[in-house]
Amino acid sequence: MASNIFTVKNLSFSYGKQQVLNGLDFSLHEGRITTLIGANGCGKSTLFNLMTKNLKPDQGEVFLREENIANLRLKDFAREAAIVHQYNTAPPDLTVEKLVSYGRTPYHTMGLSSDPQKDEEKIQWALEITHTSKHKDKPVTELSGGQKQRVWIAMALAQDTKVLFLDEPTTYLDVSYQVEARYQLQILKLIQKLNREYGITIVMVLHDINQSLYYSDEIVAMKDGRMIAHGLPEEIITKELVQEVYGVDLTIQSVDGKPFVIPV
């Protein structure tokens, strides 16, 4: 049985007087892909930011294995977990390889590396696994949306962590729906490969429910700052749950053993 890698205990958070999360309790399993789902405003992005130390809870705790992340320095947390945010920008003249090299920063002291050879190995591996090596000398700003997303994932991989957080990794702009759909599937297959072949625990937020169900081992379904369900997609996803979480009437079918939702 997989061990717990993250444990959330009685987690609550408010923006001013508006409560966004209310007493969340759950654990995430090591070595799996877990996706946070729910309608806009349900609190999944806030939960993501609390779990990645971008926000501090009003109440409750988040544990990485046995350590309260509130007690971890940002550099120490960055050696345990890498994060790819939804929106990222780079200076006009910053090359792909240079950006990816920033992933090694948590291992540097006073800006200097104690192991330049290991840094180079991790940078080149990250470029290779994301198929961005051919772009390494190009400015990041010259790449397409899908290519940029791969580069930001490469930078996160260069951190050499066992946990990867991804906030809406398939959300970016391309000129046509077909191009966007192709890039989305490529990114999701890359994420799945990182999990299956390299044992990286994935925690992500996705807006597309079918992508969430198909590419995830576990689902955390949220509504109004509360967790409605948590477990294997094929065990927890029902017509009634989708109606409660999203407020829409959908039919559930099975595709490759995973639930798939279609409009009635």
C-alpha positions as MATLAB code, in Angstrom:
seq = 'MASNIFTVKNLSFSYGKQQVLNGLDFSLHEGRITTLIGANGCGKSTLFNLMTKNLKPDQGEVFLREENIANLRLKDFAREAAIVHQYNTAPPDLTVEKLVSYGRTPYHTMGLSSDPQKDEEKIQWALEITHTSKHKDKPVTELSGGQKQRVWIAMALAQDTKVLFLDEPTTYLDVSYQVEARYQLQILKLIQKLNREYGITIVMVLHDINQSLYYSDEIVAMKDGRMIAHGLPEEIITKELVQEVYGVDLTIQSVDGKPFVIPV';
ca = [
       0.000    0.000    0.000;
       1.297    3.457   -0.930;
       2.458    5.630    1.968;
       1.147    9.134    2.562;
       3.303   11.922    1.205;
       1.025   14.875    2.048;
      -1.380   15.121    4.949;
      -3.797   18.035    5.305;
      -5.274   18.537    8.765;
      -8.200   20.832    9.599;
      -7.090   23.332    6.931;
      -8.997   26.626    6.689;
      -8.301   29.864    4.858;
     -10.042   33.185    4.285;
      -9.480   36.219    2.103;
     -10.497   38.908    4.555;
     -13.988   38.001    5.765;
     -14.624   35.583    2.903;
     -13.902   32.011    3.936;
     -12.515   29.997    1.024;
     -11.518   26.702    2.693;
     -13.211   25.176    5.694;
     -11.643   22.386    7.755;
     -10.108   20.202    5.044;
      -8.747   16.794    6.086;
      -7.183   14.289    3.689;
      -3.951   12.529    2.731;
      -2.281   12.111   -0.662;
      -0.426    8.945   -1.582;
       3.180    8.808   -2.686;
       3.904    7.781   -6.272;
       0.473    8.672   -7.633;
      -1.096   11.357   -9.808;
      -3.687   13.265   -7.776;
      -5.829   15.953   -9.363;
      -7.868   18.635   -7.605;
     -11.155   19.226   -9.429;
     -14.178   21.449   -8.974;
     -16.022   24.406  -10.428;
     -14.437   27.855  -10.510;
     -14.300   29.365   -7.041;
     -14.465   26.020   -5.213;
     -11.115   26.618   -3.483;
      -8.853   24.233   -5.387;
      -6.363   26.947   -6.400;
      -6.242   28.243   -2.840;
      -5.596   24.713   -1.586;
      -2.840   24.360   -4.190;
      -1.213   27.593   -2.958;
      -1.423   26.489    0.668;
       0.193   23.151   -0.138;
       3.037   24.908   -1.992;
       3.775   27.516    0.716;
       2.482   30.422   -1.378;
      -0.169   31.080    1.263;
      -0.314   30.538    5.023;
      -3.385   28.850    6.527;
      -5.637   30.606    9.017;
      -6.010   27.284   10.759;
      -4.691   23.768   10.310;
      -1.517   22.226    8.954;
      -0.008   20.673    5.848;
       2.556   17.917    6.363;
       5.082   16.709    3.804;
       5.675   13.197    5.087;
       6.157   13.946    8.809;
       7.265   17.579    8.500;
       4.934   20.553    8.843;
       5.718   22.604    5.732;
       5.310   25.778    7.798;
       8.600   24.830    9.484;
      10.485   24.308    6.233;
      12.551   27.073    4.664;
      11.595   27.791    1.063;
      14.947   26.408   -0.114;
      14.412   23.163    1.811;
      10.867   22.842    0.495;
      12.171   23.432   -3.038;
      14.473   20.430   -2.634;
      11.420   18.294   -1.868;
       8.796   19.680   -4.243;
       8.895   21.573   -7.552;
       6.073   23.837   -8.732;
       4.849   24.883  -12.175;
       2.400   27.753  -11.905;
      -0.397   28.488  -14.330;
       1.058   31.774  -15.588;
       4.786   32.238  -16.171;
       6.857   34.945  -17.836;
      10.497   35.210  -18.868;
      12.704   38.167  -19.899;
      12.951   38.604  -23.699;
      16.603   37.525  -23.922;
      16.483   34.536  -21.533;
      17.360   31.287  -23.306;
      15.659   27.965  -22.675;
      18.770   26.340  -21.208;
      19.399   29.282  -18.906;
      15.835   29.183  -17.605;
      16.021   25.435  -16.980;
      19.306   25.949  -15.116;
      17.448   28.063  -12.546;
      15.918   24.813  -11.321;
      19.241   24.054   -9.653;
      19.103   27.209   -7.491;
      17.885   25.407   -4.312;
      21.180   23.505   -4.261;
      23.379   26.601   -4.548;
      24.936   28.567   -1.722;
      25.567   32.269   -2.223;
      24.846   31.740   -5.903;
      27.528   29.059   -6.267;
      27.109   25.364   -6.991;
      28.842   22.721   -4.907;
      28.475   20.175   -7.725;
      28.485   21.781  -11.226;
      28.671   18.381  -12.911;
      25.470   17.198  -11.239;
      23.805   20.493  -12.144;
      24.688   19.987  -15.788;
      23.473   16.394  -15.758;
      20.112   17.351  -14.287;
      19.681   20.277  -16.688;
      20.409   18.157  -19.743;
      18.157   15.351  -18.482;
      15.306   17.810  -17.944;
      15.755   19.217  -21.459;
      15.853   15.734  -22.928;
      12.847   14.281  -21.113;
      10.694   17.281  -22.082;
      11.981   17.249  -25.696;
      13.198   20.830  -25.425;
      16.918   20.241  -26.070;
      16.548   21.426  -29.672;
      15.312   24.788  -28.379;
      17.965   25.268  -25.673;
      19.639   28.260  -27.354;
      16.396   30.014  -28.262;
      14.834   32.797  -26.197;
      11.893   31.409  -24.241;
       9.671   34.198  -25.563;
      10.038   32.901  -29.128;
       8.479   29.526  -28.353;
       4.851   28.486  -28.832;
       2.550   28.047  -25.848;
       3.024   24.310  -25.707;
       6.795   24.571  -26.039;
       6.960   27.176  -23.268;
       4.997   24.905  -20.951;
       7.477   22.098  -21.550;
      10.341   24.449  -20.702;
       8.761   25.471  -17.394;
       8.226   21.802  -16.581;
      11.879   21.179  -17.495;
      12.976   23.856  -15.023;
      10.914   22.157  -12.324;
      12.406   18.769  -13.204;
      15.923   20.172  -12.924;
      15.179   20.637   -9.216;
      15.388   16.840   -8.940;
      12.463   16.450   -6.544;
      10.145   13.525   -5.932;
       7.055   15.767   -5.940;
       5.807   17.937   -8.802;
       2.959   20.430   -8.401;
       1.236   21.654  -11.571;
      -1.408   24.386  -11.629;
      -3.528   24.052  -14.784;
      -0.636   22.657  -16.877;
      -2.759   22.471  -20.035;
      -3.931   26.081  -19.918;
      -2.179   28.344  -22.433;
      -2.958   30.044  -25.720;
      -2.348   28.663  -29.189;
      -3.711   29.827  -32.523;
      -6.084   26.930  -33.161;
      -8.143   24.438  -31.195;
      -6.442   21.476  -32.877;
      -2.976   22.722  -31.947;
      -4.092   23.400  -28.377;
      -5.715   19.968  -28.017;
      -2.587   18.237  -29.320;
      -0.335   20.134  -26.914;
      -2.668   19.378  -24.006;
      -2.493   15.650  -24.638;
       1.287   15.774  -25.093;
       1.705   17.566  -21.767;
      -0.580   15.107  -19.972;
       1.256   12.124  -21.453;
       4.563   13.682  -20.352;
       3.190   14.088  -16.823;
       2.044   10.474  -16.839;
       5.483    9.351  -18.027;
       7.204   11.291  -15.237;
       5.011    9.460  -12.758;
       5.129    5.973  -14.242;
       8.782    5.817  -15.284;
      10.475    8.098  -12.762;
       8.250    7.675   -9.719;
       7.488   11.368   -9.344;
       4.412   12.096   -7.249;
       2.159   14.515   -9.150;
      -0.335   16.925   -7.583;
      -2.166   19.080  -10.100;
      -5.178   21.254  -10.778;
      -7.067   20.665  -14.031;
     -10.162   22.412  -15.388;
     -11.089   19.667  -17.897;
     -12.972   16.963  -16.011;
     -12.367   14.192  -18.563;
      -8.633   14.883  -18.699;
      -8.651   14.795  -14.889;
     -10.432   11.457  -14.741;
      -8.410    9.771  -17.483;
      -4.902   10.816  -16.415;
      -5.275   10.680  -12.628;
      -4.854    7.871  -10.131;
      -6.796    9.777   -7.477;
      -9.250   12.669   -7.473;
      -9.984   15.291   -4.827;
     -13.375   16.791   -5.688;
     -14.188   20.147   -4.086;
     -17.152   22.472   -3.697;
     -17.525   25.674   -1.684;
     -14.223   25.191    0.135;
     -15.019   21.647    1.212;
     -13.842   18.268   -0.010;
     -16.836   16.403   -1.438;
     -15.034   13.191   -2.399;
     -11.542   11.704   -2.539;
     -10.455    8.451   -4.125;
     -10.016    6.483   -7.333;
     -11.899    8.050  -10.273;
     -13.669    4.809  -11.121;
     -14.871    4.458   -7.534;
     -16.040    7.967   -6.640;
     -17.220    9.570   -9.898;
     -20.971    9.241  -10.312;
     -23.642   11.243  -12.096;
     -24.771   12.529   -8.704;
     -21.277   13.633   -7.684;
     -20.714   15.499  -10.970;
     -24.081   17.218  -10.513;
     -23.127   18.267   -6.973;
     -19.631   19.484   -7.873;
     -20.295   21.171  -11.219;
     -24.049   21.758  -11.171;
     -24.559   20.096  -14.565;
     -26.366   16.954  -15.667;
     -23.926   14.548  -17.336;
     -23.898   10.874  -18.238;
     -21.020    8.697  -17.032;
     -19.465    6.136  -19.364;
     -16.329    3.992  -19.029;
     -13.281    4.472  -21.271;
     -10.284    2.181  -20.650;
     -11.648    1.447  -17.200;
     -11.873    5.143  -16.305;
     -15.083    7.197  -16.062;
     -15.830    9.602  -18.905;
     -18.538   12.255  -18.731;
     -20.721   13.346  -21.655;
     -23.607   15.873  -21.790;
     -27.086   14.404  -21.526;
];
